[in-house]
Amino acid sequence: MQYLPRGANFQRSKTLWEIGLHIAGDPSEPYTGNRDMCIAVGSASGDTFKPYLRMSTGSPIVAHAVVAGDIEMAFVNPSGALTQAYRGKGLFDTPLPVRVVCSYPSWDRFVVMVHPRTGIRSLADLKDRRGPLRISIREDPTHSTRVLTDQLLPLYGLSLHDLESRGATFEGVGPPSDERRLNGLRAGEIDLCMDEGIPSGWLDTALENGMVPITLEDEIFKQLQDIGWRRVVIPADRFRGLKEDHACIDYSGWPLYTRESLPDEIAYRVCDALNARSEHVPWEVSYTGIGQTGQDTEATPIDVPLHSGAARWYREHGFIK
């Protein structure tokens, strides 16, 4: 198929897509604002639009809308957030009948970095700490890293509010390698940093400026794994300045998921479409081929079952058994 299918209708559709990208991608739009897009395919040949397939980006709790039938599919980052929906843990009170259609490969980790001058060797050391502590986190309180932070700190008997009440200040950033963070790291103005997006460069900058990673205790890892997070390792040779392998929380994979009851035909067609249009997808460097999107790999961790229609597509094409 051509990059832009023939016909005036697709020219109009592409124009709408570009308009949507510009509005949603406006740098002045707050992270809790109109930054997400929903792609709808259907028929508007009558006096109303009849949706066949609606796919959106958004927060992990959009899973409720997917299960309710308000939309058919959604992307979530990272995979561990969808696992919580499936298990009914963490963000979710009860298990939801979610299923994976495919997973966009994105290798990533969530790390906690600290400067040795603080004397902090474990997050447990924060329990009795008083006084100034400059912490770099995402400014969007609904961001998935903030969700993980809010799940992690209580395991040490802490919260962001507790830290603030004891003198900590928060340096909020947008993307993980926001210039505000990078400048703060270079100037020695950040004491502690908790975030993902480590391939984007901020971890390199932190290491170059004397910060070191904090390893969570085994019991903490176990409790996070029970919720739906994975314990993984950053190999020492992956980042300049990392002196040894570092155990941390997995932040890989962007599952495109749906509800179990979605007709097989739709999930199958989405997989077929992704394969047919794969040369036009803006893949990350961790992409190794279309079969990877239906398999459990380092860049596509999958702890939620594939939808039956998607599983049939990957089986028929020889990618899974």
N, C-alpha and C positions, 0 to 999 in steps of 0.2 A: 504493500500500500504506500502511496506517496505520503510525504511528510504532511502535506495539507490535502485531504481528500478533495476531489473535484466537486464543484458545485457552489453556487452562491450561498446556500445555507451554511456550508462549512466555513466560508469566508466570514460570514456574519458571526458564527460561533467563535472563530479564532479572534475576532475583534472584541467580542465580549470577554474572552479569556484574558486578553491583554489589558483591558480596562480593569478587570477584577484584580489582576496582579499588581497594577499600579496603586490602586486604592488600598489593598490589603498590605502591600509592601511599603507604604509610606513610612519613612523613618520617624516621623513625628507622631505616628499612631501608637498609643501606649500598648504594652504587652497584653493588657486585659481588654483591649479595644477590638476594633473590626479588622483582625489580622488573619482570620481563618477563611477558607474558601470551601464551598460545597459544589461539586460538579454533579449536575443532574442530566441524565439521558432519558428521554421519553418522547411523547408525542404531543405536539401543540397544534395539531391539524384541525382541532375543533375550537370551541369557545373557552377551553381551559387547558392547562398543561397536565398531562397524565404521566407521572414519573414511572419509569421502569427500573432505573438504577440511580441512587443518590449516594455519593461518596464524599466524605469531608475530612478535613484535618481538625484537630481540637484537643481538648484535655482528656485524660483517662476516663473521667466520669461521663463522657459522651457515650460510653458503653451502654448506659441506661437508654439513651435514645435509639441506639442500634437495636437493642433487644425489644424495645417497644414498637419498632417498625417505623419510627419517624424518619430514619434514613436507613439505607441498606448496609453501608460499609463505612469504616473510618480508619484512618491511620492513627497509631499511637506511638509515642516514644517515651520510654524504651519498652522492650518486650516484657520486662518485669511488672510493669503496670497492668498489662493485660492478664498476666498470671494471677494477679490479685483479684481481678474481676471473676476469673474462672474458679478460683478457690473460695471466693467470698471472704477474703482476708484484707487487712490493711484498710484501703479506701472503701471497701465494699462489705456490707453487713451480711449479705447472702450470696451464694454462688450464682453467677449469670451464665446462661447457655451461649457463650461466645465461642466462635470458631475462627481459626486463622485461614485466610484465603491465600496469602503469600506474605513474605517478609522481605522488606527492602534491606539489603546488607549494609550495615553501618557498625563498624567496630568501634567501641568506646568503653570507657570506664568512669566510675565516680570515685574521686579521690579527695582525701582531706590532707591539705598541706599546711605546715606550720613552720614558723621561723624559730630556730634554736634559741634565740635570745629570750623567748618567752618562758623557757624552762618546761614547756608542755611536751610530754612524751605520749600521753594518752588522752582521749576525750574525758576520761575519768578525772583527770587533773583539773578540769574546768569546774568541778563540783564545788570546790572550796576557794576558787579564785575570785578575787575582788580587784577592781581597778581597771584602767583602760585596756582594751583589747580590740583591735581593729579587724573586723571580720568581713571578708568579701563573699557575697552570695548573690543570687539572682534577685533583681528588684521586683519581679512579678511574683506575688505571693501564691499564685495558682500554678506556677511552673512545677513540673514533675520533680525537679531537684529539691524544691522547697518541701514537696510532699515527702520525699525520702528523708530530708533533714528532720522534718517533724516526726517521722517514724523512728529515726535513729537516736536523736538526743534523749527522748524519754527513757530509753533503755539504760541511760546513765543517770536518770533522775533529773533531767534538765529539759529546758525549752529555750527557744530564742528569746522569749520574754524574760526568763530567769537571767540569761546572760546580760541582757540589756539593763536589767535592774541592778546588776552588779558592776556596771561601768563599761560594758562592751558597746561598741558602735558598729553599725552595719554599712558597708560600702556597697550599695546595690549596683548591679550591672545588667545590661541587656543580654547580648550574646556572650558566650564564655570568654572569648578573647576581645572583649570590649576594651577600647583604648584606655578607659578609666582604670580598669584592672591592671593592664600591662604597665601603664605609667606608675601606678601605685606600687607594683612589685619592684620596678626598677628603682624607685625612690625610697624603698624600704619602709613604705607607709602601710603595709598590710602584714598583719601578724598571723592570720589564719584564713584559709580559703577552702571552701567546700563546693565542688562543682564537677560537671561532666564536660564533654566537648574537648577532651584532652588532645586529640589530633589537630585541633585548630591552632595550637601554638602556645596557649597560656601556661601549660605545664612545663614546657621547655623554658619559658621565661622565669617561672617560679624556681625551677632547679638552678638556673644560671645565677639567680640572685639569692642563693643560700637557703631556700626553703627545703624542707624534707617531708616525706609522706608519713602519715600516722597509720599504723596497722590496727585494725579493730581486734578486740579479743575474740577468742573462739566462741564463747557463749553469746556474744553480740552477733557474730556471724550466723549462728544457729537460729537465733530468733528472727533475724532478717530473712533467712532462707525459708523459714516457716511461712512468712507472709507471702513470699513469691520472688524475692531477689535471689540472684545467684552469686556465689563466691567464686571469683576468678583471680587471675594473676596477670600483672603487667611484666613481661620479660625485661630484665635489666638492660638488654641491648636494644630495646625499642626506643628509648629516650636517652639522649646525651645527658649525663649527670645523675642518672638513676643508678645507684651503686649496687643494688641487688634486686632480685625478683620481689615484686610487691603484691601482696594479697589485698584485694579490695572488692568493691561491688560492681557487678556487670551492668553496663548501660548500653548494651548493643541491641541492634535490631529495631526496625520500624514495622511492626506487623500491620498489614491491612486485614482487618477482621470483620466478621459479620455475625449473624445469629444462626444458631443451629438449624432453624426452620426455613432459612432461605432456600428457594428452589435450587437444586443441583445445577440446572442449566445456567443460571446467572453466575454462580461461582466459577463454573467451568469456562464460561465465555470471558470472564475477567482474566483468568490465567492465560487463556489463548490470546487475548488482546495484549497482555503484557509481553508475551513472547513475540508477537508479531511487530510490536512497536518498540522493542527493547533498544534498538539503535538510537532512538530519540529520547530515551530516559536519561536524566542526568545522574548516572551512577557514581558512587564514591569509589575510592581506590580498592576497597575491600570486596568489590563485586568480582566474582569469578565465573559467572555464567548464569543463565536463567534457571537451571536446575537448583542452584543454591537457594533461591527464594522459597523453595518448598521443603528445605532440609534444615536440620538442627546443626548449625555450624557456629564458629566463634563470632561471626558477624551477624548471624541470624539465629539466635537462641530461640527455640520454640518449646515452650512447656504447656501449650494449649493445643488440643487436637486440631488437625486440618479439617476444614469443612469437607463433607463427603464429595461434593462436586469438584473441589480443588484437588483432593486426594486422587480422584479418578483421572484428572488431567495429568498430574505428575506421574502417576503409574503408567498411563498409556504412552507417555513420552519417555519412559525408561529412567526417570529420576528417583523414584522410590519404589519399594517392593510392595 
